[in-house]
């Protein structure tokens, strides 16, 4: 058996394991050199998932407020990063993983990635690169894929905008597990929401530019409507070479002031 296969067997014991086997797997994993264990942790930090091709391919979902504008269609089961499961094995592994995560988050070596499909007034969020800490990376990369626009094909719907605003507030106040229903003791802080805009439906040239214009306006509105309620630093929107950034600055009065900046 190759080293990768043997290591995978150590980390993923079969279902017919006998009582006490878990301790044996942990002991064998800890017998590996620390450098090799660190490589395992680094691979798990970069764990990724396949994004759905379209809303019809989104898998089992649980819509929130499906009969009102601004529906958010969540995954029915929250994904469980392998890193977090391994972290719970024992105290030594927990501390080793914590050291890896400190370097990962502080070094901004690769932002967490969230795919959001937009169709009409509904959005389908899917974690592609999973959060691996109780807090969030400084940057969250968002692939904003638009599959349908309303009216004459050039309007990013008000319902979809409301769903986006609600989604990011839920993320900050309830955590990366988007179906979690209890508020966190302390809101999460996000340095930057970075949107990559993608148009995924046939359209004319006029409607193409109209849709992109409306999407930029909606993302700018997120900033001026204080998404995150003071817990988001900047919002960045990208479409090819067109890139715009807005800074959200909290005033002493508690209000948040948004302004477009050049970087």
DADADA-V384408 format. One line per field, one symbol per residue. phi: phi as a letter, one per 30 degrees, with the letter a starting at -180 (. if undefined). psi: psi as a letter, one per 30 degrees, with the letter a starting at -180 (. if undefined). burial: + if it has 24 or more other C-alpha atoms within 12 Angstrom, else -. A space follows every 10 residues. Layout:
# DADADA-V384408
phi: ???
psi: ???
burial: ???
This chain:
# DADADA-V384408
phi: .ddddddddd dbdddcddej dedddddddd ddeedddddd dddddcdbbd dddaedcdid bbdchdcbej dccdddcddc eeedddedda dddedddedd dddddddhdl debbcbccbi ccbbdbdccd dbbdccdebc dcdccccacc hcibcddddd ddddeddddd edcbjdddcd ccddebddcc daccccdbcc bdaddddedd dddddedddd deddcidihj ccdbbbbbbi ddbbbbcccd dedjdcccbd bcb
psi: kleeeeeeee fillfgklkf eeeeeeeeef flkeeeeeee eeefegkllk kkelefgfak ljkkhfglkh kkjlkekkkj keeeeefgel eeeeeeeeee eeeeeffhfj kkkkkjkkjb glkjkkkejk kglfallekj kjjjjjfkll cgggkjkeee eeeeeeeeee eefflfjfgk gkklekklkk ekjjkjkkkh lklleeeeee eeeeeeeeee eeefghkfhg gkelkkkkjb fjkkkkkjkk lffflkkkkk lk.
burial: ---------+ +--------- ----++--++ ------++-+ ++-+++++-- +--++--+-- --++-----+ +++++---+- ++++-++-+- --+--+++-+ +--++----+ ++++++++++ ++++++++++ ++++++++++ +++++++++- --++++++++ ++++++++++ +++++++++- ------++++ +++++++++- -------+-- ++++++-+++ ++++++++++ ++++++++-- ---++++++- -----++++- ---
